[in-house]
Structure formats: C-alpha cells, structure tokens
Amino acid sequence: MLTQLSRLSIEADGRYASDRELNFLKDYFETVETRISAYEKIRDAEEAIFQQLEIEKKNREQTHNEKLSYIGSEDRSETCMRDMRSILRRCAATALFNDLDRMREAALLWYVTIVRSFNYDRGTKVMYHFLDQVVKTHLSAEEAEVVKPAMQLSSSILRS
C-alpha cells in the first residue's frame, strides 16, 4: 500500500486520481481492521510462536536425523532464529500495510543471498514451512488470509 500510495502521489500529481487508481485504497480500507488484528496477534504471540517453532525443529531433527540449523559442523541456531524473527516481523508489517513490493525489495533479496551463500537451502525450506504453520495457529481464518501473501512471498523467494 505504501509503495502504491507513493506511486499514485507521483503519477497523479497535478490531477485527480481516477476511480480505478483509487481501488487499492478502497480494498485496503475494507481489510484494515483484520490487518491490524493480525499484526497485533503476531506481535503479541512472537515468543510463543518461536517456542513452538523450536519444538517443531527439535522433533524434525530427531525424527529425520538431520540438523536444520547447521552450516557444515557449525550450529547456527541463534542466527537462524534471529533471521526468522526478522522475516516474521517484516511479514507482519507487510500484512499490515499490504506492501509486498517493499518486503521483496527491502528484506528478502539480501536474505536469500545469505541463505544461498551458506548453502542453507534445505533447512530454510523446512523451517519456513514450520513458521507458516505455527503462525496460522495464532490467527483467525481472515487474519491468516491477509498474512498469507507475505508468508508465501518470503517462502517462495527463500526456496527459489
């Protein structure tokens, strides 16, 4: 929304915006309460989400005999969880402002470079699947729907 609003302010400078150009604002305002609620729930449940995520990670490591947060022989759990917190916060903000372009440009491109440079693709796929599943348990169906595009974007870029 912020990117679209900025673009519209430049494109409509000196003229009135058309109804078509204003549609994104109407769409946004129809979902703003749901977006705020989803943002607040994720913010307030962040610790619980990451506790659940840690449990999922340990269960997966035990049942599949793999180490999801290791790069070579080095345990990078703290770094991985820190980065996942950052991505979750950006997903929540993206859902709040409905601004996938900003998320793509600001956060994900640098993060995917890091993931690839350390060859951490497999662990990333598994952990972001878990993150998506755990976050959904803290949201209503409507809230999950407004967060879904940001979660899908982060997952698809990180898996590519």
PyMOL commands that set and color helices and strands:
alter all, ss='L'
color gray80, all
select helices_A, chain A and resi 2-11+19-64+77-97+100-117+121-136+141-159
alter helices_A, ss='H'
color red, helices_A
select strands_A, chain A and resi 70-71+74-75
alter strands_A, ss='S'
color yellow, strands_A
deselect
rebuild
show_as cartoon
